[in-house]
Amino acid sequence: MRPTICLFVAILLALTGVAGALPSTLATTEIGNNNFTLNCDGAVGDTYFRWGTRDVGEGLRTSSVSPVGGVVEIVVYGSPIMPSTLYYAAACDTTGCGNVVSFTTAEVTLIVERTDEDQISLVKRVALLSIVAIFVSIFVTFWFKSKSNRRK
């Protein structure tokens, strides 16, 4: 009768997911060129993420947090995150590390906005250069005329 009880308990634990279930690493969200958000479900106890550009076992590690309803969300930002780089991450808790997900950070996009003030400044510079060019051409013309008058 004892083997029957052990088999029943083993089946019950397997069906309820209590028998050492690893956290499920979910898709990375809010990926920027120097930030991303790591997510997992089914976490138990202190939970953290291992992440890096190669093997998550040898990569970086986030700080540990306590899951709320088994769910964990950790924002990672700043150095050493590089734009346009492939990263790997896995959620880890007291039962071990879950599946590995991969994601690529965004590329850096430079945004240059021109204001009305910039446009006005550009027009002023062009107008000033035009006036200077006119005065220089007038000066050169008179200089050549006066030089040719001196030779006669």
N, CA and C atoms as a LAMMPS dump frame, in Angstrom:
ITEM: TIMESTEP
0
ITEM: NUMBER OF ATOMS
456
ITEM: BOX BOUNDS ff ff ff
-5.0000000000000000e+02 5.0000000000000000e+02
-5.0000000000000000e+02 5.0000000000000000e+02
-5.0000000000000000e+02 5.0000000000000000e+02
ITEM: ATOMS id mol type element x y z
1 1 1 N 0.805 -1.182 0
2 1 2 C 0 0 0
3 1 3 C 0.863 1.268 0
4 2 1 N 2.001 1.185 0.573
5 2 2 C 2.885 2.335 0.596
6 2 3 C 3.312 2.782 -0.8
7 3 1 N 3.693 1.919 -1.735
8 3 2 C 4.057 2.364 -3.08
9 3 3 C 2.906 3.08 -3.765
10 4 1 N 1.689 2.691 -3.471
11 4 2 C 0.539 3.332 -4.091
12 4 3 C 0.419 4.787 -3.624
13 5 1 N 0.63 5.037 -2.336
14 5 2 C 0.55 6.396 -1.802
15 5 3 C 1.666 7.258 -2.401
16 6 1 N 2.88 6.71 -2.476
17 6 2 C 4 7.471 -3.061
18 6 3 C 3.726 7.805 -4.524
19 7 1 N 3.172 6.855 -5.261
20 7 2 C 2.842 7.099 -6.664
21 7 3 C 1.76 8.167 -6.774
22 8 1 N 0.761 8.112 -5.9
23 8 2 C -0.302 9.112 -5.903
24 8 3 C 0.25 10.515 -5.615
25 9 1 N 1.128 10.624 -4.614
26 9 2 C 1.724 11.911 -4.256
27 9 3 C 2.588 12.429 -5.412
28 10 1 N 3.341 11.567 -6.062
29 10 2 C 4.19 11.969 -7.177
30 10 3 C 3.35 12.484 -8.341
31 11 1 N 2.252 11.786 -8.64
32 11 2 C 1.362 12.233 -9.72
33 11 3 C 0.71 13.555 -9.348
34 12 1 N 0.286 13.699 -8.101
35 12 2 C -0.342 14.93 -7.648
36 12 3 C 0.633 16.107 -7.743
37 13 1 N 1.861 15.919 -7.326
38 13 2 C 2.863 16.983 -7.41
39 13 3 C 3.167 17.344 -8.866
40 14 1 N 3.232 16.346 -9.726
41 14 2 C 3.512 16.604 -11.142
42 14 3 C 2.372 17.376 -11.785
43 15 1 N 1.155 17.047 -11.439
44 15 2 C -0.006 17.725 -12.026
45 15 3 C -0.162 19.144 -11.504
46 16 1 N 0.198 19.393 -10.268
47 16 2 C 0.036 20.732 -9.71
48 16 3 C 1.228 21.628 -10.008
49 17 1 N 2.313 21.086 -10.498
50 17 2 C 3.466 21.885 -10.866
51 17 3 C 4.314 22.318 -9.688
52 18 1 N 4.154 21.704 -8.536
53 18 2 C 4.905 22.076 -7.354
54 18 3 C 6.245 21.346 -7.307
55 19 1 N 6.386 20.318 -8.043
56 19 2 C 7.583 19.473 -7.97
57 19 3 C 8.748 20.116 -8.721
58 20 1 N 9.267 21.231 -8.184
59 20 2 C 10.462 21.837 -8.735
60 20 3 C 10.291 22.469 -10.094
61 21 1 N 9.173 23.105 -10.345
62 21 2 C 8.959 23.757 -11.639
63 21 3 C 9.895 24.954 -11.761
64 22 1 N 10.546 25.069 -12.9
65 22 2 C 11.442 26.188 -13.165
66 22 3 C 10.631 27.388 -13.64
67 23 1 N 11.14 28.583 -13.42
68 23 2 C 10.414 29.758 -13.923
69 23 3 C 10.427 29.779 -15.449
70 24 1 N 9.392 30.312 -16.014
71 24 2 C 9.284 30.423 -17.467
72 24 3 C 9.716 31.824 -17.891
73 25 1 N 10.841 31.9 -18.611
74 25 2 C 11.321 33.193 -19.09
75 25 3 C 10.446 33.62 -20.256
76 26 1 N 9.817 34.766 -20.129
77 26 2 C 8.926 35.273 -21.175
78 26 3 C 9.691 36.185 -22.124
79 27 1 N 9.039 36.601 -23.178
80 27 2 C 9.672 37.484 -24.163
81 27 3 C 10.111 38.791 -23.51
82 28 1 N 11.252 39.282 -23.922
83 28 2 C 11.767 40.563 -23.44
84 28 3 C 10.955 41.685 -24.068
85 29 1 N 10.626 42.69 -23.268
86 29 2 C 9.793 43.789 -23.764
87 29 3 C 10.524 45.114 -23.609
88 30 1 N 9.934 46.161 -24.181
89 30 2 C 10.432 47.524 -24.081
90 30 3 C 11.936 47.588 -24.364
91 31 1 N 12.312 47.028 -25.513
92 31 2 C 13.726 46.966 -25.887
93 31 3 C 14.134 48.273 -26.55
94 32 1 N 15.13 48.922 -25.984
95 32 2 C 15.685 50.147 -26.565
96 32 3 C 17.118 49.899 -26.99
97 33 1 N 17.877 50.969 -27.224
98 33 2 C 19.277 50.769 -27.603
99 33 3 C 20.185 50.649 -26.389
100 34 1 N 19.695 50.957 -25.188
101 34 2 C 20.488 50.752 -23.98
102 34 3 C 19.62 50.322 -22.794
103 35 1 N 18.504 49.659 -23.093
104 35 2 C 17.624 49.185 -22.029
105 35 3 C 16.709 48.075 -22.543
106 36 1 N 16.188 47.281 -21.616
107 36 2 C 15.197 46.257 -21.921
108 36 3 C 14.535 45.816 -20.627
109 37 1 N 13.385 45.15 -20.748
110 37 2 C 12.663 44.65 -19.58
111 37 3 C 12.567 43.134 -19.682
112 38 1 N 13.072 42.438 -18.654
113 38 2 C 13.04 40.98 -18.595
114 38 3 C 11.814 40.557 -17.798
115 39 1 N 11.14 39.513 -18.264
116 39 2 C 9.889 39.06 -17.644
117 39 3 C 9.914 37.551 -17.439
118 40 1 N 9.261 37.093 -16.37
119 40 2 C 9.1 35.649 -16.18
120 40 3 C 7.813 35.374 -15.421
121 41 1 N 7.407 34.132 -15.498
122 41 2 C 6.184 33.662 -14.847
123 41 3 C 6.516 32.356 -14.136
124 42 1 N 5.805 32.051 -13.077
125 42 2 C 6.015 30.798 -12.36
126 42 3 C 7.22 30.809 -11.442
127 43 1 N 7.66 31.997 -11.028
128 43 2 C 8.836 32.106 -10.169
129 43 3 C 8.474 31.824 -8.713
130 44 1 N 9.433 31.228 -7.988
131 44 2 C 9.25 30.899 -6.577
132 44 3 C 10.438 31.45 -5.801
133 45 1 N 10.194 32.217 -4.744
134 45 2 C 11.285 32.741 -3.921
135 45 3 C 12.057 33.836 -4.64
136 46 1 N 13.254 34.127 -4.112
137 46 2 C 14.09 35.158 -4.732
138 46 3 C 14.334 34.821 -6.192
139 47 1 N 14.083 35.804 -7.065
140 47 2 C 14.194 35.578 -8.507
141 47 3 C 15.106 36.632 -9.116
142 48 1 N 15.921 36.205 -10.069
143 48 2 C 16.825 37.102 -10.779
144 48 3 C 16.951 36.605 -12.213
145 49 1 N 17.595 37.376 -13.037
146 49 2 C 17.834 36.989 -14.427
147 49 3 C 19.331 36.942 -14.683
148 50 1 N 19.748 35.939 -15.413
149 50 2 C 21.108 35.881 -15.938
150 50 3 C 20.996 36.315 -17.392
151 51 1 N 21.9 37.189 -17.827
152 51 2 C 21.831 37.662 -19.2
153 51 3 C 23.224 37.999 -19.714
154 52 1 N 23.368 37.98 -21.023
155 52 2 C 24.656 38.304 -21.627
156 52 3 C 24.621 38.096 -23.127
157 53 1 N 25.77 38.289 -23.749
158 53 2 C 25.849 38.16 -25.206
159 53 3 C 26.226 36.749 -25.648
160 54 1 N 26.632 35.911 -24.726
161 54 2 C 27.002 34.535 -25.072
162 54 3 C 26.193 33.56 -24.249
163 55 1 N 26.806 33.029 -23.217
164 55 2 C 26.172 32.037 -22.357
165 55 3 C 25.618 32.749 -21.124
166 56 1 N 24.347 32.531 -20.828
167 56 2 C 23.759 33.218 -19.674
168 56 3 C 24.379 32.748 -18.368
169 57 1 N 24.96 31.545 -18.344
170 57 2 C 25.605 31.049 -17.136
171 57 3 C 26.845 31.839 -16.777
172 58 1 N 27.514 32.393 -17.77
173 58 2 C 28.731 33.161 -17.529
174 58 3 C 28.49 34.66 -17.708
175 59 1 N 27.25 35.048 -17.938
176 59 2 C 26.953 36.449 -18.212
177 59 3 C 26.722 37.26 -16.96
178 60 1 N 25.938 38.284 -17.105
179 60 2 C 25.631 39.206 -16.02
180 60 3 C 24.406 38.727 -15.251
181 61 1 N 24.183 39.327 -14.098
182 61 2 C 23.054 38.915 -13.26
183 61 3 C 22.37 40.159 -12.705
184 62 1 N 21.029 40.15 -12.735
185 62 2 C 20.278 41.257 -12.145
186 62 3 C 20.204 41.062 -10.636
187 63 1 N 19.709 42.05 -9.944
188 63 2 C 19.478 41.893 -8.512
189 63 3 C 18.273 40.981 -8.304
190 64 1 N 18.195 40.375 -7.135
191 64 2 C 17.089 39.469 -6.819
192 64 3 C 15.87 40.253 -6.349
193 65 1 N 14.702 39.777 -6.758
194 65 2 C 13.437 40.372 -6.315
195 65 3 C 12.487 39.251 -5.931
196 66 1 N 11.466 39.588 -5.179
197 66 2 C 10.444 38.613 -4.817
198 66 3 C 9.311 38.677 -5.826
199 67 1 N 8.898 37.532 -6.356
200 67 2 C 7.812 37.54 -7.346
201 67 3 C 6.477 37.901 -6.713
202 68 1 N 5.616 38.496 -7.512
203 68 2 C 4.248 38.795 -7.085
204 68 3 C 3.344 37.897 -7.914
205 69 1 N 2.742 36.922 -7.266
206 69 2 C 1.904 35.961 -7.986
207 69 3 C 2.721 35.137 -8.986
208 70 1 N 3.994 34.932 -8.682
209 70 2 C 4.855 34.155 -9.567
210 70 3 C 5.416 34.946 -10.733
211 71 1 N 5.035 36.232 -10.839
212 71 2 C 5.456 37.058 -11.97
213 71 3 C 6.561 38.021 -11.532
214 72 1 N 7.578 38.158 -12.385
215 72 2 C 8.683 39.079 -12.118
216 72 3 C 8.947 39.888 -13.377
217 73 1 N 9.198 41.186 -13.185
218 73 2 C 9.559 42.09 -14.283
219 73 3 C 10.702 42.958 -13.784
220 74 1 N 11.836 42.895 -14.472
221 74 2 C 13.011 43.673 -14.079
222 74 3 C 13.485 44.491 -15.272
223 75 1 N 13.66 45.798 -15.057
224 75 2 C 14.165 46.692 -16.101
225 75 3 C 15.682 46.768 -15.969
226 76 1 N 16.366 46.546 -17.076
227 76 2 C 17.828 46.63 -17.118
228 76 3 C 18.171 47.774 -18.066
229 77 1 N 19.07 48.672 -17.638
230 77 2 C 19.422 49.794 -18.501
231 77 3 C 20.858 50.235 -18.251
232 78 1 N 21.389 50.947 -19.229
233 78 2 C 22.724 51.507 -19.109
234 78 3 C 23.826 50.554 -19.511
235 79 1 N 25.04 50.919 -19.136
236 79 2 C 26.22 50.128 -19.465
237 79 3 C 26.138 48.784 -18.751
238 80 1 N 26.519 47.706 -19.352
239 80 2 C 27.25 47.496 -20.591
240 80 3 C 26.36 47.163 -21.789
241 81 1 N 25.114 47.592 -21.779
242 81 2 C 24.214 47.297 -22.895
243 81 3 C 24.644 48.103 -24.117
244 82 1 N 24.749 47.431 -25.244
245 82 2 C 25.174 48.064 -26.492
246 82 3 C 24.024 48.021 -27.499
247 83 1 N 23.905 49.023 -28.375
248 83 2 C 22.862 49.007 -29.396
249 83 3 C 23.147 47.941 -30.454
250 84 1 N 22.097 47.478 -31.096
251 84 2 C 22.186 46.496 -32.196
252 84 3 C 22.979 45.26 -31.795
253 85 1 N 22.724 44.746 -30.592
254 85 2 C 23.472 43.594 -30.084
255 85 3 C 22.502 42.487 -29.679
256 86 1 N 22.867 41.242 -29.999
257 86 2 C 22.066 40.075 -29.633
258 86 3 C 22.382 39.67 -28.204
259 87 1 N 21.348 39.55 -27.362
260 87 2 C 21.503 39.145 -25.971
261 87 3 C 20.673 37.899 -25.693
262 88 1 N 21.062 37.181 -24.639
263 88 2 C 20.335 36.007 -24.164
264 88 3 C 20.013 36.229 -22.695
265 89 1 N 18.866 35.707 -22.237
266 89 2 C 18.48 35.872 -20.842
267 89 3 C 17.7 34.659 -20.374
268 90 1 N 17.813 34.368 -19.071
269 90 2 C 17.061 33.277 -18.453
270 90 3 C 16.679 33.68 -17.044
271 91 1 N 15.44 33.381 -16.659
272 91 2 C 14.964 33.657 -15.307
273 91 3 C 15.431 32.529 -14.389
274 92 1 N 15.883 32.905 -13.188
275 92 2 C 16.354 31.932 -12.21
276 92 3 C 15.694 32.214 -10.866
277 93 1 N 15.322 31.147 -10.168
278 93 2 C 14.769 31.293 -8.828
279 93 3 C 15.337 30.189 -7.947
280 94 1 N 14.681 29.918 -6.82
281 94 2 C 15.194 28.922 -5.885
282 94 3 C 15.15 27.504 -6.453
283 95 1 N 14.392 27.283 -7.527
284 95 2 C 14.321 25.947 -8.131
285 95 3 C 15.324 25.761 -9.265
286 96 1 N 15.935 26.843 -9.722
287 96 2 C 16.897 26.762 -10.823
288 96 3 C 16.601 27.812 -11.878
289 97 1 N 17.221 27.643 -13.042
290 97 2 C 17.036 28.598 -14.139
291 97 3 C 16.125 28.007 -15.206
292 98 1 N 15.254 28.856 -15.742
293 98 2 C 14.299 28.419 -16.76
294 98 3 C 14.872 28.5 -18.162
295 99 1 N 13.979 28.547 -19.136
296 99 2 C 14.366 28.585 -20.542
297 99 3 C 15.106 29.872 -20.887
298 100 1 N 15.887 29.809 -21.953
299 100 2 C 16.66 30.959 -22.418
300 100 3 C 15.911 31.618 -23.572
301 101 1 N 15.803 32.948 -23.519
302 101 2 C 15.222 33.716 -24.628
303 101 3 C 16.308 34.612 -25.206
304 102 1 N 16.131 35.017 -26.445
305 102 2 C 17.093 35.926 -27.065
306 102 3 C 16.356 37.151 -27.596
307 103 1 N 17.087 38.251 -27.697
308 103 2 C 16.53 39.497 -28.214
309 103 3 C 17.684 40.37 -28.674
310 104 1 N 17.375 41.324 -29.539
311 104 2 C 18.382 42.251 -30.055
312 104 3 C 17.99 43.673 -29.67
313 105 1 N 18.943 44.404 -29.123
314 105 2 C 18.673 45.794 -28.757
315 105 3 C 18.539 46.639 -30.016
316 106 1 N 17.852 47.749 -29.883
317 106 2 C 17.599 48.639 -31.022
318 106 3 C 18.87 49.355 -31.436
319 107 1 N 18.883 49.811 -32.673
320 107 2 C 20.027 50.601 -33.138
321 107 3 C 19.868 52.042 -32.687
322 108 1 N 20.962 52.749 -32.652
323 108 2 C 20.936 54.158 -32.257
324 108 3 C 20.451 54.981 -33.445
325 109 1 N 19.455 55.807 -33.209
326 109 2 C 18.929 56.687 -34.242
327 109 3 C 19.117 58.123 -33.786
328 110 1 N 19.897 58.86 -34.54
329 110 2 C 20.101 60.262 -34.2
330 110 3 C 18.928 61.084 -34.709
331 111 1 N 18.399 61.903 -33.861
332 111 2 C 17.261 62.743 -34.228
333 111 3 C 17.718 64.193 -34.18
334 112 1 N 17.641 64.851 -35.313
335 112 2 C 18.011 66.261 -35.391
336 112 3 C 16.754 67.049 -35.711
337 113 1 N 16.385 67.901 -34.807
338 113 2 C 15.2 68.72 -35.018
339 113 3 C 15.632 70.144 -35.295
340 114 1 N 15.078 70.709 -36.343
341 114 2 C 15.349 72.112 -36.645
342 114 3 C 14.16 72.931 -36.158
343 115 1 N 14.473 73.964 -35.443
344 115 2 C 13.415 74.839 -34.954
345 115 3 C 13.254 76.015 -35.906
346 116 1 N 12.217 76.772 -35.709
347 116 2 C 12.016 77.985 -36.505
348 116 3 C 13.181 78.945 -36.31
349 117 1 N 13.715 78.972 -35.105
350 117 2 C 14.845 79.851 -34.811
351 117 3 C 16.063 79.443 -35.643
352 118 1 N 16.275 78.134 -35.81
353 118 2 C 17.381 77.666 -36.65
354 118 3 C 17.181 78.101 -38.094
355 119 1 N 15.951 78.01 -38.583
356 119 2 C 15.665 78.402 -39.958
357 119 3 C 15.9 79.895 -40.16
358 120 1 N 15.471 80.714 -39.202
359 120 2 C 15.678 82.158 -39.278
360 120 3 C 17.168 82.472 -39.254
361 121 1 N 17.889 81.792 -38.387
362 121 2 C 19.335 81.996 -38.307
363 121 3 C 19.999 81.637 -39.63
364 122 1 N 19.567 80.582 -40.256
365 122 2 C 20.124 80.177 -41.549
366 122 3 C 19.843 81.239 -42.616
367 123 1 N 18.631 81.764 -42.637
368 123 2 C 18.268 82.809 -43.604
369 123 3 C 19.111 84.05 -43.358
370 124 1 N 19.328 84.421 -42.104
371 124 2 C 20.155 85.583 -41.782
372 124 3 C 21.58 85.386 -42.279
373 125 1 N 22.125 84.177 -42.096
374 125 2 C 23.488 83.914 -42.55
375 125 3 C 23.605 84.002 -44.059
376 126 1 N 22.624 83.45 -44.77
377 126 2 C 22.639 83.5 -46.228
378 126 3 C 22.534 84.946 -46.695
379 127 1 N 21.658 85.725 -46.078
380 127 2 C 21.505 87.137 -46.452
381 127 3 C 22.794 87.908 -46.188
382 128 1 N 23.425 87.665 -45.058
383 128 2 C 24.672 88.347 -44.737
384 128 3 C 25.77 87.971 -45.734
385 129 1 N 25.877 86.704 -46.069
386 129 2 C 26.876 86.274 -47.053
387 129 3 C 26.612 86.905 -48.42
388 130 1 N 25.348 87.019 -48.793
389 130 2 C 25 87.651 -50.073
390 130 3 C 25.418 89.112 -50.082
391 131 1 N 25.15 89.83 -49.011
392 131 2 C 25.528 91.245 -48.915
393 131 3 C 27.041 91.394 -48.965
394 132 1 N 27.752 90.55 -48.247
395 132 2 C 29.218 90.599 -48.257
396 132 3 C 29.732 90.321 -49.663
397 133 1 N 29.153 89.338 -50.352
398 133 2 C 29.584 89.015 -51.72
399 133 3 C 29.354 90.203 -52.656
400 134 1 N 28.244 90.909 -52.502
401 134 2 C 27.957 92.08 -53.345
402 134 3 C 28.988 93.178 -53.087
403 135 1 N 29.255 93.494 -51.804
404 135 2 C 30.231 94.531 -51.478
405 135 3 C 31.634 94.155 -51.948
406 136 1 N 32.01 92.897 -51.818
407 136 2 C 33.33 92.47 -52.286
408 136 3 C 33.426 92.627 -53.791
409 137 1 N 32.391 92.233 -54.516
410 137 2 C 32.435 92.367 -55.975
411 137 3 C 32.482 93.845 -56.388
412 138 1 N 31.742 94.722 -55.682
413 138 2 C 31.789 96.161 -55.976
414 138 3 C 33.192 96.696 -55.693
415 139 1 N 33.775 96.322 -54.56
416 139 2 C 35.105 96.774 -54.196
417 139 3 C 36.148 96.312 -55.216
418 140 1 N 36.089 95.062 -55.604
419 140 2 C 37.041 94.533 -56.581
420 140 3 C 36.883 95.248 -57.914
421 141 1 N 35.656 95.508 -58.328
422 141 2 C 35.406 96.197 -59.59
423 141 3 C 36.027 97.6 -59.56
424 142 1 N 35.774 98.384 -58.477
425 142 2 C 36.349 99.732 -58.369
426 142 3 C 37.866 99.689 -58.267
427 143 1 N 38.371 98.683 -57.587
428 143 2 C 39.818 98.577 -57.432
429 143 3 C 40.483 98.349 -58.785
430 144 1 N 39.903 97.438 -59.588
431 144 2 C 40.459 97.183 -60.907
432 144 3 C 40.321 98.423 -61.807
433 145 1 N 39.171 99.114 -61.717
434 145 2 C 38.98 100.324 -62.538
435 145 3 C 39.979 101.396 -62.145
436 146 1 N 40.169 101.596 -60.854
437 146 2 C 41.108 102.631 -60.425
438 146 3 C 42.536 102.254 -60.782
439 147 1 N 42.878 101.007 -60.763
440 147 2 C 44.205 100.563 -61.122
441 147 3 C 44.447 100.756 -62.617
442 148 1 N 43.424 100.476 -63.419
443 148 2 C 43.574 100.635 -64.861
444 148 3 C 43.628 102.126 -65.22
445 149 1 N 42.951 103 -64.438
446 149 2 C 43 104.443 -64.682
447 149 3 C 44.377 105.005 -64.323
448 150 1 N 45.041 104.436 -63.357
449 150 2 C 46.362 104.906 -62.935
450 150 3 C 47.413 104.61 -64.004
451 151 1 N 47.266 103.558 -64.754
452 151 2 C 48.246 103.177 -65.76
453 151 3 C 48.189 104.098 -66.958
454 152 1 N 47.105 104.703 -67.216
455 152 2 C 46.966 105.558 -68.403
456 152 3 C 47.627 106.825 -68.2
